[in-house]
Amino acid sequence: VDKEELVRKLDEIVGKENVLSSDVDRESYSRDMGEFEGTPGVVARPGSEQEVERIVALADQHTIPILARGAGSSLTGAAVLKGAIMVDMRRMANVIHVDTINWHVRVQPGIALDDLNIELKKYGFFFPPDPASSYICTVGGAIAEGSGGLRCVKYGTMKDWVLSMRVVLPSGRVTTMGEPLAKNRAGYDLLHLMVGSEGTLGIITEAYLKIIPLPQNPDKRLLATFDSWDAVGNVIFDFKKAGIVPGLFEFIDKDHIRALNEKLGQNLEEAEATLIIDVEEAILTRTTDILRARGSTEVRVAKDQEEADTLYEVRANGLLAVKSLAPASMVEDVSVPLDRLGEFLRKVKLIASGNKLMIPVMGHAGDGNVHPIILYDNSDKDSSAAAAKAFEDVCRAAIELGGSISGEHGIGTQKVGLLREQLRSHDAEESLRLMKEIKRLFDPKGIMNPGKYVEAA
Amino acid sequence: VDKEELVRKLDEIVGKENVLSSDVDRESYSRDMGEFEGTPGVVARPGSEQEVERIVALADQHTIPILARGAGSSLTGAAVLKGAIMVDMRRMANVIHVDTINWHVRVQPGIALDDLNIELKKYGFFFPPDPASSYICTVGGAIAEGSGGLRCVKYGTMKDWVLSMRVVLPSGRVTTMGEPLAKNRAGYDLLHLMVGSEGTLGIITEAYLKIIPLPQNPDKRLLATFDSWDAVGNVIFDFKKAGIVPGLFEFIDKDHIRALNEKLGQNLEEAEATLIIDVEEAILTRTTDILRARGSTEVRVAKDQEEADTLYEVRANGLLAVKSLAPASMVEDVSVPLDRLGEFLRKVKLIASGNKLMIPVMGHAGDGNVHPIILYDNSDKDSSAAAAKAFEDVCRAAIELGGSISGEHGIGTQKVGLLREQLRSHDAEESLRLMKEIKRLFDPKGIMNPGKYVEAA
């Protein structure tokens, strides 16, 4: 089928106004937030499950690569595909039903997580998973990526919040996976196979997500600074031993604070390590006691919501400020056992000095998910090569410590070889073989987001 | 391979003393707790993963049916298999490591859940899922069955507590699935495919399970009685609206109480509906206020642990007492949306009267998981036929209301046809097709717990 014919057929399915085939339009779908590139052949914007079915059936019939996309906020190349039919799901953005008895919401995949939470707030409920891109990232994208976020330390990631979904399979056939029930044991768990499948097994057209009531008393937010990372490790140990589960437990290093002071004119203490922590008011004293006992040089408790927001922005803006220190950056996303976190951070320092690079670190202290930021100069071949090497070294350091090359961003095209390394190293080679066969089972023609992730590993 | 030869080869693998081939020994593995039958050809009791690998490789080589078994406390026929190599996992019962920093335990599959909790208690931790058979049921069995329990209403089921596992696949090859990490996005989620796979995809030889600290203040336990099931429905609504998450939220009907009074000489109020509820002390008053406002005829708060234990036994012994009212019984296990629970219970009453049977009901009110107990006379053909019909009618009523034919007991051989009905009715026929193909992918020779569950549906 030639492109003109394809566009005509898509016009029939979704209407002329919802098919984008100009160079400019296609260009706007050619990048994700990680700057991975691939210009689609044509973009279709379906308004219903039936339209998605027909688009996928068309791709199946003519063996054309196809990929669903929400906001394109993937950081790993999962949401771009050269020459593909790009299915922009954002017209399907309805909240179909908020159920305050069964504590679930039935929702279309194209709504942004923050918009979903605005709707849920009217009912006194919320949906906890909160990737940093929640202002744009869609429900469908977050499920497909198995996304995490800042509140994960308390509430878990997407996999813990999806009850059931409707999926258009690569064959164009549609099916339900899971049930919108608190308990269900009917059949193998295909639902969790879809969560984190990165658009390679099917297109999600609807989901039931668990929701919970908004907490009656908002957590207290505090900032604490330390002279050493060992102290931070000890705080984590003490929290865990005391059974303290923070609502938020972020860490950033001195590079981030310095960048904030220099680039954004802030006046923060340039401590080795800074923690931003949310805890319930009932355990605030116990929490600050631990922080002080472990040698915190400053413990600042936000007096009001405004100050709490300011502290949150230290973490959010820290990343932006750090990135502005170099022409280019790569954001890592590894996960390590909590008792190996200190050791891992020391290894990152060695990797930075060994490769003559600056690698500031930040991340989610409560669940061992670390984001080293590799800064480099992409106009300099040596610097680019050093960054690429450091990127792999950081992942390998995590693998060696029993960690994972991805805590929440996924694999995409970015970490395909490293995925294989991890699974081999952790004696999961047969699992990789099964994953590849599952991909072939779902998608025998190999049309859905091909050449990435498990298939390519 | 003839039986003598098979026994000789198994002797070589696990040692003579761990191969059971006499009629008496095989007979002792021929029933599960649901009275499903099937005498294995031989029983092997491995002591290590390597031995399990070799046993499975032997079964693969000679295409002999094989099945792992823990305590055999399945209620659905999942843990018996005629003529099979039965792999009794209970020699592999070590707690390998309790990690109080990462909050997980590395454990062998053959330990009983209660024994695991006795060990964890020494560290101030516990593992929440608590099937009624927790005094014997093993970690491996509970994972394979995706088991629930009484504390699920607060803590979820097995699927929410498994981090990673070692699995011997039907090919005899061993692999790791998942990672013992709070966050991991490396590859498709095979781990949850194994949870609830009922011994059809592989044999679990080790697992990392999440654990959490024992609560500092035990919940308060109370018993409340009501004149009508509508009142119970309203209590559930009010709890959900108030954001009350009980630690336990059980219901039993008048038949159970009557049986307790008659058979066990108790002196309980014969109310239409009795609830047994655990809540944190901080919300005890809010809870009892709701119960009274919804017309509870009695609200009794346990004064001490002894009384709390007595109230718990009302639920546990109620089932035994009710079963003793008839020569035979079938325990149902369906799950319905919470807002349809009242409607479902009315349907069960109609099914009982329509089939001239007594069907007492009990279950987990907080998550819509109901266990109607179908009482009948297995020496009477008409009564047996009526019970079989009622059994299917109850499941169909659940399916029609958007529920599931199993909340926690699974499918086994008991509900194979009903599984197909549910998936068809809920537009999941393609999912069933994929499940069957996944079974073929894992087990191309069809040797592992064959002829049951997904494969047979």
Contacts between the chains, C-beta under 8 A, distances in Angstrom:
chain1	res1	chain2	res2	distance
A	99	B	339	7.6
A	100	B	240	6.8
A	100	B	241	6.6
A	101	B	236	7.5
A	101	B	237	5.8
A	101	B	240	5.2
A	101	B	241	7.8
A	101	B	337	8.0
A	101	B	338	5.3
A	101	B	339	4.6
A	102	B	240	7.9
A	102	B	337	5.3
A	102	B	338	5.2
A	102	B	339	6.3
A	102	B	368	8.0
A	103	B	240	6.6
A	145	B	185	7.8
A	146	B	185	5.5
A	146	B	189	7.8
A	148	B	183	5.7
A	148	B	185	7.9
A	152	B	182	7.8
A	152	B	183	6.7
A	153	B	182	7.7
A	157	B	183	6.4
A	159	B	189	7.0
A	159	B	192	7.9
A	160	B	160	7.0
A	169	B	430	6.2
A	169	B	434	7.9
A	171	B	430	8.0
A	173	B	430	5.0
A	174	B	427	7.6
A	174	B	430	7.2
A	175	B	427	6.9
A	175	B	428	5.5
A	175	B	429	7.0
A	175	B	430	3.6
A	175	B	431	4.7
A	175	B	434	7.7
A	176	B	426	5.4
A	176	B	427	4.9
A	176	B	428	4.3
A	176	B	431	6.5
A	177	B	428	6.9
A	177	B	431	5.5
A	179	B	335	7.8
A	179	B	402	7.7
A	179	B	403	7.8
A	179	B	404	5.2
A	179	B	426	6.8
A	180	B	337	7.2
A	180	B	402	7.3
A	181	B	335	5.0
A	181	B	336	7.5
A	181	B	337	6.6
A	181	B	368	6.5
A	181	B	402	7.8
A	181	B	403	6.5
A	181	B	404	5.6
A	181	B	407	7.7
A	182	B	152	7.8
A	182	B	153	7.7
A	182	B	335	7.1
A	182	B	338	7.7
A	182	B	366	7.8
A	182	B	367	3.6
A	182	B	368	5.8
A	182	B	369	7.3
A	183	B	148	5.7
A	183	B	152	6.7
A	183	B	157	6.4
A	183	B	335	4.6
A	183	B	364	7.7
A	183	B	367	5.2
A	183	B	368	7.1
A	183	B	369	4.8
A	183	B	404	7.4
A	183	B	407	3.8
A	183	B	408	5.9
A	184	B	335	5.9
A	184	B	404	4.3
A	184	B	406	7.3
A	184	B	407	6.8
A	185	B	145	7.8
A	185	B	146	5.5
A	185	B	148	7.9
A	185	B	196	5.7
A	185	B	404	7.1
A	185	B	406	4.1
A	185	B	407	6.4
A	185	B	408	5.9
A	185	B	409	7.0
A	185	B	410	5.1
A	185	B	411	7.2
A	186	B	404	4.9
A	186	B	405	5.8
A	186	B	406	5.6
A	186	B	411	6.9
A	186	B	419	5.7
A	186	B	422	5.3
A	186	B	423	7.0
A	187	B	411	7.7
A	187	B	419	6.4
A	187	B	423	6.4
A	187	B	428	7.8
A	187	B	431	6.8
A	187	B	432	6.8
A	187	B	435	5.4
A	187	B	454	5.9
A	187	B	457	7.8
A	188	B	193	5.8
A	188	B	196	7.1
A	188	B	197	6.1
A	188	B	201	7.9
A	188	B	435	4.5
A	188	B	438	6.1
A	188	B	439	7.8
A	188	B	454	5.9
A	189	B	146	7.9
A	189	B	159	7.0
A	189	B	192	4.4
A	189	B	193	5.7
A	189	B	195	6.4
A	189	B	196	6.1
A	190	B	193	8.0
A	190	B	431	5.5
A	190	B	434	6.1
A	190	B	435	6.8
A	191	B	192	7.8
A	192	B	159	7.9
A	192	B	189	4.4
A	192	B	191	7.8
A	192	B	192	3.6
A	192	B	193	7.4
A	193	B	188	5.8
A	193	B	189	5.7
A	193	B	190	8.0
A	193	B	192	7.4
A	193	B	193	6.2
A	195	B	189	6.4
A	196	B	185	5.7
A	196	B	188	7.2
A	196	B	189	6.1
A	197	B	188	6.1
A	201	B	188	7.9
A	212	B	243	7.7
A	213	B	243	3.9
A	216	B	243	7.4
A	236	B	101	7.6
A	237	B	101	5.8
A	240	B	100	6.8
A	240	B	101	5.2
A	240	B	102	7.9
A	240	B	103	6.6
A	241	B	100	6.6
A	241	B	101	7.8
A	243	B	212	7.7
A	243	B	213	3.9
A	243	B	216	7.3
A	335	B	179	7.8
A	335	B	181	5.0
A	335	B	182	7.1
A	335	B	183	4.7
A	335	B	184	5.9
A	336	B	181	7.5
A	337	B	101	8.0
A	337	B	102	5.4
A	337	B	180	7.2
A	337	B	181	6.6
A	338	B	101	5.3
A	338	B	102	5.2
A	338	B	182	7.7
A	339	B	99	7.6
A	339	B	101	4.6
A	339	B	102	6.3
A	364	B	183	7.7
A	366	B	182	7.8
A	367	B	182	3.6
A	367	B	183	5.2
A	368	B	102	8.0
A	368	B	181	6.6
A	368	B	182	5.8
A	368	B	183	7.1
A	369	B	182	7.3
A	369	B	183	4.8
A	402	B	179	7.7
A	402	B	180	7.2
A	402	B	181	7.8
A	403	B	179	7.8
A	403	B	181	6.5
A	404	B	179	5.2
A	404	B	181	5.6
A	404	B	183	7.4
A	404	B	184	4.3
A	404	B	185	7.0
A	404	B	186	4.9
A	405	B	186	5.8
A	406	B	184	7.3
A	406	B	185	4.1
A	406	B	186	5.6
A	407	B	181	7.6
A	407	B	183	3.8
A	407	B	184	6.8
A	407	B	185	6.3
A	408	B	183	5.9
A	408	B	185	5.9
A	409	B	185	6.9
A	410	B	185	5.0
A	411	B	185	7.2
A	411	B	186	6.9
A	411	B	187	7.6
A	419	B	186	5.6
A	419	B	187	6.3
A	422	B	186	5.4
A	423	B	186	7.0
A	423	B	187	6.5
A	426	B	176	5.4
A	426	B	179	6.8
A	427	B	174	7.6
A	427	B	175	6.9
A	427	B	176	4.9
A	428	B	175	5.5
A	428	B	176	4.2
A	428	B	177	6.9
A	428	B	187	7.8
A	429	B	175	7.0
A	430	B	169	6.2
A	430	B	173	5.0
A	430	B	174	7.2
A	430	B	175	3.6
A	431	B	175	4.7
A	431	B	176	6.5
A	431	B	177	5.5
A	431	B	187	6.9
A	431	B	190	5.5
A	432	B	187	6.8
A	434	B	169	7.9
A	434	B	175	7.7
A	434	B	190	6.1
A	434	B	441	7.0
A	434	B	442	7.0
A	435	B	187	5.4
A	435	B	188	4.5
A	435	B	190	6.8
A	437	B	441	5.2
A	438	B	188	6.1
A	438	B	438	6.9
A	438	B	441	6.9
A	439	B	188	7.9
A	441	B	434	6.9
A	441	B	437	5.2
A	441	B	438	6.9
A	441	B	441	6.1
A	442	B	434	7.0
A	454	B	187	5.9
A	454	B	188	5.8
A	457	B	187	7.8
